[in-house]
Amino acid sequence: MNNDHFNPADASRRRFLQRLSGGLAVGSAPWLVSCGGGSDGGALLSKSKEGRTYYFSLPTAQADAEYFLVAGTVHHKLLKATPEHYAALRANIPTMPVSGLSHVVENIQLSATSPQVCYVKGVYGPGPADWKMHNILYHVPSSGVAAAAMLRTAACKSAADL
């Protein structure tokens, strides 16, 4: 490799990021096309939704703060978990320990066809910088869980393969 044409003045962080972003934009175009939204109806699939309830443990939650589950640009307000929430959870998962669960978001509509990154945001005041990210999670649609279970069943011939 020949560094005769290297100019130290071009070695700035800003210049590096500009070149990197240009390369990423060109290199990621095939991936973006494969995300749906084409004329084959991919955009229609992404509009199907499923209802989900998520429970959270926020041991450092402050009484005067509001907490939200942020999915894309939608903010879903978290509620303080009540004995009724714990009873509903135990009805579905009897062995689930509920002692540390403090907040819940009920029956929110999320994508039924693709995973989504979500995070819990605590808001502590009126200013734009008065918030903190607490947790991050991946919403995996029920259809994805079922497909993964089928693939695992097909790929594993015996218990030793697990």
VENFENHU-V708301 format. One record per pair of residues at least 12 apart in sequence whose C-alpha atoms are under 6 Angstrom apart, sorted by the first residue. I is the first residue (numbers start at 1). J is the second residue. D is the distance in whole Angstrom. If there is no record, write none. Layout:
i->(I I)
j->(J J)
d->(D D)
//
This chain:
i->(48 49 49 49 49 50 50 50 51 51 51 52 52 53 53 53 54 54 55 55 56 56 57 57 57 58 65 65 66 66 67 67 68 68 69 69 70 70 71 78 78 79 79 80 80 81 81 81 112 115 115 116 116 117 117 118 118 119 119 119 120 120 120 121 121)
j->(112 109 110 111 112 109 110 112 107 108 109 107 108 105 106 107 104 105 103 104 101 103 100 101 102 102 123 124 122 123 121 122 120 121 119 120 118 119 118 104 105 103 104 102 103 102 103 104 141 139 140 138 139 137 138 136 137 135 136 137 133 134 135 133 134)
d->(6 6 5 5 5 5 6 5 5 5 5 5 5 6 4 5 6 5 6 4 6 5 6 4 5 6 6 5 6 5 6 4 6 5 6 5 5 5 5 5 5 5 5 6 4 5 5 6 5 5 5 6 5 6 5 6 5 5 4 6 6 5 5 5 6)
//
